[in-house]
Amino acid sequence: MKINSVLLRFQESKHKQVGDFYFYFRFFSMKIK
């Protein structure tokens, strides 16, 4: 049970990083255009 919660938290943080990266990518692509 404890391992599952840790895994879930790791997955959430990873998803957040991808979201932040996508946000910056869109921001820069808009600036270039």
HTML snippet that shows the backbone in 3Dmol.js (N, CA, C, O; Angstrom):
<script src="https://3Dmol.org/build/3Dmol-min.js"></script>
<div id="view" style="width:600px;height:400px;position:relative"></div>
<script>
const pdb = `
ATOM      1  N   MET A   1       0.842  -1.199   0.000  1.00  0.00           N
ATOM      2  CA  MET A   1       0.000   0.000   0.000  1.00  0.00           C
ATOM      3  C   MET A   1       0.885   1.261   0.000  1.00  0.00           C
ATOM      4  O   MET A   1       0.634   2.215  -0.736  1.00  0.00           O
ATOM      5  N   LYS A   2       1.926   1.233   0.846  1.00  0.00           N
ATOM      6  CA  LYS A   2       2.798   2.403   0.922  1.00  0.00           C
ATOM      7  C   LYS A   2       3.542   2.600  -0.401  1.00  0.00           C
ATOM      8  O   LYS A   2       3.680   3.723  -0.886  1.00  0.00           O
ATOM      9  N   ILE A   3       4.017   1.494  -0.977  1.00  0.00           N
ATOM     10  CA  ILE A   3       4.745   1.584  -2.248  1.00  0.00           C
ATOM     11  C   ILE A   3       3.832   2.155  -3.334  1.00  0.00           C
ATOM     12  O   ILE A   3       4.273   2.936  -4.177  1.00  0.00           O
ATOM     13  N   ASN A   4       2.566   1.765  -3.307  1.00  0.00           N
ATOM     14  CA  ASN A   4       1.621   2.232  -4.316  1.00  0.00           C
ATOM     15  C   ASN A   4       1.449   3.749  -4.228  1.00  0.00           C
ATOM     16  O   ASN A   4       1.424   4.430  -5.253  1.00  0.00           O
ATOM     17  N   SER A   5       1.331   4.280  -3.005  1.00  0.00           N
ATOM     18  CA  SER A   5       1.141   5.724  -2.844  1.00  0.00           C
ATOM     19  C   SER A   5       2.382   6.478  -3.315  1.00  0.00           C
ATOM     20  O   SER A   5       2.277   7.539  -3.931  1.00  0.00           O
ATOM     21  N   VAL A   6       3.556   5.924  -3.021  1.00  0.00           N
ATOM     22  CA  VAL A   6       4.799   6.577  -3.459  1.00  0.00           C
ATOM     23  C   VAL A   6       4.869   6.580  -4.978  1.00  0.00           C
ATOM     24  O   VAL A   6       5.268   7.572  -5.589  1.00  0.00           O
ATOM     25  N   LEU A   7       4.480   5.468  -5.582  1.00  0.00           N
ATOM     26  CA  LEU A   7       4.503   5.368  -7.040  1.00  0.00           C
ATOM     27  C   LEU A   7       3.534   6.379  -7.650  1.00  0.00           C
ATOM     28  O   LEU A   7       3.840   7.016  -8.657  1.00  0.00           O
ATOM     29  N   LEU A   8       2.371   6.516  -7.033  1.00  0.00           N
ATOM     30  CA  LEU A   8       1.363   7.447  -7.537  1.00  0.00           C
ATOM     31  C   LEU A   8       1.891   8.879  -7.460  1.00  0.00           C
ATOM     32  O   LEU A   8       1.717   9.670  -8.387  1.00  0.00           O
ATOM     33  N   ARG A   9       2.539   9.198  -6.339  1.00  0.00           N
ATOM     34  CA  ARG A   9       3.079  10.548  -6.168  1.00  0.00           C
ATOM     35  C   ARG A   9       4.165  10.824  -7.202  1.00  0.00           C
ATOM     36  O   ARG A   9       4.236  11.920  -7.757  1.00  0.00           O
ATOM     37  N   PHE A  10       5.012   9.825  -7.458  1.00  0.00           N
ATOM     38  CA  PHE A  10       6.076   9.977  -8.454  1.00  0.00           C
ATOM     39  C   PHE A  10       5.468  10.223  -9.831  1.00  0.00           C
ATOM     40  O   PHE A  10       5.954  11.056 -10.596  1.00  0.00           O
ATOM     41  N   GLN A  11       4.388   9.482 -10.140  1.00  0.00           N
ATOM     42  CA  GLN A  11       3.731   9.639 -11.431  1.00  0.00           C
ATOM     43  C   GLN A  11       3.143  11.042 -11.550  1.00  0.00           C
ATOM     44  O   GLN A  11       3.197  11.657 -12.615  1.00  0.00           O
ATOM     45  N   GLU A  12       2.576  11.547 -10.444  1.00  0.00           N
ATOM     46  CA  GLU A  12       1.984  12.886 -10.473  1.00  0.00           C
ATOM     47  C   GLU A  12       3.046  13.940 -10.734  1.00  0.00           C
ATOM     48  O   GLU A  12       2.853  14.830 -11.562  1.00  0.00           O
ATOM     49  N   SER A  13       4.174  13.844 -10.025  1.00  0.00           N
ATOM     50  CA  SER A  13       5.242  14.829 -10.201  1.00  0.00           C
ATOM     51  C   SER A  13       5.785  14.765 -11.627  1.00  0.00           C
ATOM     52  O   SER A  13       6.101  15.794 -12.223  1.00  0.00           O
ATOM     53  N   LYS A  14       5.892  13.557 -12.168  1.00  0.00           N
ATOM     54  CA  LYS A  14       6.382  13.402 -13.538  1.00  0.00           C
ATOM     55  C   LYS A  14       5.399  14.059 -14.507  1.00  0.00           C
ATOM     56  O   LYS A  14       5.816  14.732 -15.449  1.00  0.00           O
ATOM     57  N   HIS A  15       4.104  13.869 -14.283  1.00  0.00           N
ATOM     58  CA  HIS A  15       3.088  14.451 -15.150  1.00  0.00           C
ATOM     59  C   HIS A  15       3.152  15.978 -15.072  1.00  0.00           C
ATOM     60  O   HIS A  15       2.981  16.665 -16.079  1.00  0.00           O
ATOM     61  N   LYS A  16       3.399  16.501 -13.871  1.00  0.00           N
ATOM     62  CA  LYS A  16       3.481  17.949 -13.697  1.00  0.00           C
ATOM     63  C   LYS A  16       4.671  18.504 -14.472  1.00  0.00           C
ATOM     64  O   LYS A  16       4.569  19.559 -15.099  1.00  0.00           O
ATOM     65  N   GLN A  17       5.803  17.796 -14.431  1.00  0.00           N
ATOM     66  CA  GLN A  17       6.988  18.251 -15.166  1.00  0.00           C
ATOM     67  C   GLN A  17       6.692  18.308 -16.657  1.00  0.00           C
ATOM     68  O   GLN A  17       7.070  19.264 -17.333  1.00  0.00           O
ATOM     69  N   VAL A  18       6.012  17.281 -17.174  1.00  0.00           N
ATOM     70  CA  VAL A  18       5.677  17.248 -18.597  1.00  0.00           C
ATOM     71  C   VAL A  18       4.746  18.406 -18.927  1.00  0.00           C
ATOM     72  O   VAL A  18       4.880  19.027 -19.981  1.00  0.00           O
ATOM     73  N   GLY A  19       3.804  18.702 -18.036  1.00  0.00           N
ATOM     74  CA  GLY A  19       2.870  19.803 -18.259  1.00  0.00           C
ATOM     75  C   GLY A  19       3.604  21.139 -18.308  1.00  0.00           C
ATOM     76  O   GLY A  19       3.328  21.978 -19.165  1.00  0.00           O
ATOM     77  N   ASP A  20       4.549  21.328 -17.372  1.00  0.00           N
ATOM     78  CA  ASP A  20       5.323  22.569 -17.351  1.00  0.00           C
ATOM     79  C   ASP A  20       6.146  22.700 -18.627  1.00  0.00           C
ATOM     80  O   ASP A  20       6.207  23.779 -19.218  1.00  0.00           O
ATOM     81  N   PHE A  21       6.779  21.607 -19.056  1.00  0.00           N
ATOM     82  CA  PHE A  21       7.594  21.630 -20.264  1.00  0.00           C
ATOM     83  C   PHE A  21       6.727  21.983 -21.474  1.00  0.00           C
ATOM     84  O   PHE A  21       7.143  22.766 -22.328  1.00  0.00           O
ATOM     85  N   TYR A  22       5.526  21.408 -21.549  1.00  0.00           N
ATOM     86  CA  TYR A  22       4.619  21.677 -22.664  1.00  0.00           C
ATOM     87  C   TYR A  22       4.203  23.143 -22.666  1.00  0.00           C
ATOM     88  O   TYR A  22       4.098  23.770 -23.720  1.00  0.00           O
ATOM     89  N   PHE A  23       3.964  23.687 -21.453  1.00  0.00           N
ATOM     90  CA  PHE A  23       3.562  25.091 -21.343  1.00  0.00           C
ATOM     91  C   PHE A  23       4.668  26.001 -21.879  1.00  0.00           C
ATOM     92  O   PHE A  23       4.400  26.913 -22.660  1.00  0.00           O
ATOM     93  N   TYR A  24       5.919  25.750 -21.456  1.00  0.00           N
ATOM     94  CA  TYR A  24       7.037  26.580 -21.919  1.00  0.00           C
ATOM     95  C   TYR A  24       7.253  26.418 -23.424  1.00  0.00           C
ATOM     96  O   TYR A  24       7.574  27.379 -24.124  1.00  0.00           O
ATOM     97  N   PHE A  25       7.072  25.181 -23.912  1.00  0.00           N
ATOM     98  CA  PHE A  25       7.249  24.927 -25.340  1.00  0.00           C
ATOM     99  C   PHE A  25       6.251  25.748 -26.150  1.00  0.00           C
ATOM    100  O   PHE A  25       6.617  26.356 -27.156  1.00  0.00           O
ATOM    101  N   ARG A  26       4.980  25.768 -25.710  1.00  0.00           N
ATOM    102  CA  ARG A  26       3.965  26.550 -26.422  1.00  0.00           C
ATOM    103  C   ARG A  26       4.284  28.034 -26.331  1.00  0.00           C
ATOM    104  O   ARG A  26       4.112  28.774 -27.300  1.00  0.00           O
ATOM    105  N   PHE A  27       4.753  28.469 -25.154  1.00  0.00           N
ATOM    106  CA  PHE A  27       5.064  29.884 -24.949  1.00  0.00           C
ATOM    107  C   PHE A  27       6.154  30.343 -25.915  1.00  0.00           C
ATOM    108  O   PHE A  27       6.030  31.389 -26.552  1.00  0.00           O
ATOM    109  N   PHE A  28       7.226  29.551 -26.017  1.00  0.00           N
ATOM    110  CA  PHE A  28       8.337  29.919 -26.901  1.00  0.00           C
ATOM    111  C   PHE A  28       7.923  29.845 -28.369  1.00  0.00           C
ATOM    112  O   PHE A  28       8.326  30.687 -29.172  1.00  0.00           O
ATOM    113  N   SER A  29       7.119  28.839 -28.721  1.00  0.00           N
ATOM    114  CA  SER A  29       6.694  28.711 -30.120  1.00  0.00           C
ATOM    115  C   SER A  29       5.825  29.905 -30.508  1.00  0.00           C
ATOM    116  O   SER A  29       5.879  30.366 -31.648  1.00  0.00           O
ATOM    117  N   MET A  30       5.022  30.409 -29.566  1.00  0.00           N
ATOM    118  CA  MET A  30       4.200  31.585 -29.847  1.00  0.00           C
ATOM    119  C   MET A  30       5.087  32.812 -30.017  1.00  0.00           C
ATOM    120  O   MET A  30       4.826  33.660 -30.870  1.00  0.00           O
ATOM    121  N   LYS A  31       6.140  32.903 -29.198  1.00  0.00           N
ATOM    122  CA  LYS A  31       7.047  34.059 -29.286  1.00  0.00           C
ATOM    123  C   LYS A  31       7.783  34.059 -30.619  1.00  0.00           C
ATOM    124  O   LYS A  31       7.990  35.115 -31.216  1.00  0.00           O
ATOM    125  N   ILE A  32       8.177  32.877 -31.087  1.00  0.00           N
ATOM    126  CA  ILE A  32       8.909  32.785 -32.354  1.00  0.00           C
ATOM    127  C   ILE A  32       8.006  33.240 -33.504  1.00  0.00           C
ATOM    128  O   ILE A  32       8.438  33.974 -34.392  1.00  0.00           O
ATOM    129  N   LYS A  33       6.766  32.800 -33.474  1.00  0.00           N
ATOM    130  CA  LYS A  33       5.825  33.208 -34.525  1.00  0.00           C
ATOM    131  C   LYS A  33       5.453  34.676 -34.344  1.00  0.00           C
ATOM    132  O   LYS A  33       4.670  35.216 -35.126  1.00  0.00           O
TER     133      LYS A  33
END
`;
const viewer = $3Dmol.createViewer("view");
viewer.addModel(pdb, "pdb");
viewer.setStyle({}, {cartoon: {color: "spectrum"}});
viewer.zoomTo();
viewer.render();
</script>
